[in-house]
Amino acid sequence: MTPPGTPTIAEELRGAGLRVTAARVALLETIREGDHLDAEAIASGVRDRVGHISLQAVYEALHALTAAGLVRRIEPSGSPARFEGRVGDNHHHVVCRSCGVVADVDCAVGEAPCLSASDDHGFSIDEAEVIYWGLCPACSTVRSS
């Protein structure tokens, strides 16, 4: 149930200039209920909600939703692209080197960009993306035992 005053997914799609389809609604629901999912996991979640959808259709919808700012794409090195519904804020990520789990990390500074480049080469920088790497608690426990 959507809290009063909060736009529905259909309203968000329309507001972004996108057509409302059952697949796009299911895709956004899957991403928002998931945790940094890859395209295969998203496709599985959409299929659970609406039935058959091709992986190509999922990629096309992800591209449209990312371009519209409704979804954020992150690409940790050595991992497939992941997608999340947390957009419009200045947060970063921590990635486990062993199992690949990804978690959100709020920016210590708060506003973007949270880092200053040593040489901006004339660019007007408005964002910095940080990925912290390490071992998650489960993988740390396995390694220490």
N, C-alpha and C positions, 0 to 999 in steps of 0.2 A: 504494500500500500504506500502510495506517495504522500508524504506529509503535506498539509495545506500550504499553498503558496509556492511549492516546489514544482517546477515544470515536469510534465511527464516526458518519457523518452520520445514519444511522438512529437511533442511540442519542441523538444530540443532539436530533433532532426529537421523539422520545418524551419525553426529559427536559424539553422545553419544552412538553409537553402537546399536541403536534401529531401528526396522523396521518402515517404514513410512506407516501409515494407515490413512484413513479418520477420524476414531474415535480418534486416538491420536492427530491429527492436530486439530480437533474440540475441544478436551479436553483442549489442551494448549491454544487455542484461548479463550475458556470460562473462564479459570482460569485467564488469563492475562487481560481480560476485566472486570472480576468480582472483588469482594473485600472480600478476606478471606472466600471463599465459602466452604460449607460442601459438602459431596459426593452427597447428594440428589439434591442440587442446580446445581452441576456440571453435573450430569446426565441429568437434565432437559435442561440445555444449550446445551449439546451435541445432545440431541434428536431434539432440535430446528434446529440444523445445518445439521445433517445427518440422522435423522429418528431414528428408534428403536435401543436402546442399553440397555443391561441389567445392573442392578446395580452392579452385580458381575464383569462384564467386565470393568466397570468404576473403581471399587476398584483395579482390577488387573493392569489396565493402570496407576492409581495413584501410585501404589507401584513401578512399573517399572520407571516411570518418577521421582519419589522421589529418588529412588536408583541411578538414573543417574545424579541427581543434577539439573534437569530442573524445578523441583517443590519443594517447601518447605512445610512441614507438621508442623502445630502447634496444640497443644492440651491444650487449656485453661481448667482449672478445671471445671467440671460440664457442659461441652459443648462438642458436637461432634468434631472430628478432623476437622480442617480447612486447606485449601490449598491455596497457593499463588505462583505467578510467580516471585516475587522479591527474587532472590537468589544471592549468591556470595558476599553479603555485610554484614556488621555487624550492623543489625538493630534489634530492639525489638518491643514489642507490648503493647498497652493499651487496656483493656477490660472493658466494662461497666458491673457492677454487676447486673444491672436491666434488660436490654434488650439483653445483650450479644454481642453488636456490637464490632468489633475489628478494630483497626487502627494501622498503622506503626508508630514507634518512632525511629528516628535516634539515634545512640549511641552518647552519649556526649563525649566519649573519642576518638572514631574513629576506632581504630584497635582492633582486637580480641586477646585474651579475654579482655573485657573491665573491668573486675573485677578480683581481686586476691583472691583466696581462703585462708582462715585463716590457713588451713592445707590441702595440696594437696595430702596427703597420698601416695606420691611417683608417682602420675600421672603426665604426661606431658600434662597440660591443654592448649587447643588451642581455646576454645570457651566458652562463658558464655551466657546463655539464660535468659532474664529478661522479666517478664510480670508485667506491672503496672495494678492495679485494681482501679476502681473508678466509677463515674457516668458520662455518656456522657452528653453533653449540653441539649439534649431533656429530658432525665430522670431527670436531675438536676432541670430543669424548672418545671416539673410535681410535683416533691417532694416539691418544695418551694412554690407552689401555693395552 
